[in-house]
Amino acid sequence: MNVTKVKFPYRKINIFNKISFIHFKIEVLNLFCNNKKINFILMLYITRKEHFSSSHKLENPDLSKEKNEEVFGKCSNFHGHNYYIEVTLAGTPDPESNYVMDLKLLKKIIHEEILDKVDHKYLNDVEMFNGIIPTTENMTVKFWEILKDKVKRNNVSLYSVKLYETEKNYVEYRGE
């Protein structure tokens, strides 16, 4: 009886560069079958982290002033945050460049589609939040909706958007 041996190595690589923080998680499966070696790259994740400052007021127009104060507390008053956004893509390397996506391109998309519209702005007056209470939850979902089609390529798609309102509080959305 012939027995074929199967090897399953696992590799994890962290890469840091000057432009941005990149976390590549590489999972490689080597499968030997009928004397053929087949390499599968399962998935890589790349993340671009950016910063912006904005102000807002949490207020539901359908509620009274007293009820808004009860629901949102001191956040019902005008205030601001220094937000951090992390945009993570999942994909496989492009055969020519070996990039999942060029991070300079991802940076450009984030700046043009999000940061240029919200940095140093009063979020309640920003067009993308018309009819939406600009909570961190709503902002994260809206950023996902904006970025999803902009970053989509044959080999890559949007995996998650993480928005930090403070160092201790953040929301992550994965389109689910």
C-alpha positions, -999 to +999 in steps of 0.1 A: +000+000+000+014+034-011+011+062+015+015+099+004+030+122+030+014+156+034+032+186+050+014+216+064+038+243+073+025+276+087+043+309+084+035+343+099+053+374+089+051+409+103+064+437+080+068+473+091+078+502+068+081+539+069+049+547+050+025+528+071+020+499+095+015+467+075+005+435+091+008+406+066-005+373+078+007+347+054-007+312+056+010+288+032-002+252+027+022+229+009+004+198-004+023+170-020+001+148-041+012+123-068+048+137-066+035+172-074+041+201-051+011+226-050+014+259-031-018+276-019-017+311-005-049+312+015-051+349+025-031+380+033-044+410+053-030+445+049-040+475+070-036+512+065-040+534+096-049+571+093-060+599+116-085+627+115-100+652+139-137+661+138-165+675+160-201+664+163-232+664+185-252+633+191-288+642+187-319+624+175-342+650+159-372+628+168-365+632+205-369+661+229-338+680+242-343+663+276-346+628+261-315+634+239-296+644+271-308+613+288-299+590+259-266+606+248-254+622+281-227+648+276-222+636+240-255+655+232-234+687+235-209+699+208-176+681+212-148+666+192-125+636+188-092+626+174-102+596+154-080+568+140-093+547+112-078+513+102-088+499+068-079+462+063-080+445+030-079+407+024-065+392-007-038+374-026-007+390-041-009+403-076+014+381-097+033+410-112+038+433-082+034+407-054+013+434-036-022+427-023-026+464-031-001+491-033-005+509+001+001+543-016-030+536-036-050+526-005-038+557+013-050+579-017-084+562-017-089+567+021-078+604+018-100+612-012-131+593-001-131+598+037-104+620+052-107+650+029-145+651+037-144+647+075-110+660+088-116+692+108-153+692+100-185+693+120-198+658+112-235+667+116-231+690+085-211+666+064-231+653+034-223+616+039-240+618+073-272+635+061-301+619+081-277+599+102-267+604+138-228+605+135-221+579+162-189+559+158-211+529+148-229+548+120-196+564+108-179+530+106-207+515+085-208+546+063-170+544+057-174+507+048-201+515+023-180+542+007-147+521+005-161+487-004-163+493-042-134+517-043-108+491-031-123+461-048-100+444-073-098+409-088-074+397-060-086+418-030-116+431-012-124+451+019-121+430+050-128+455+078-130+491+089-121+499+124-127+534+138-112+545+171-131+573+188-107+572+218-078+551+227-101+528+246-132+528+224-135+516+188-160+500+164-151+474+138-174+466+109-168+437+084-199+442+062-219+415+079 
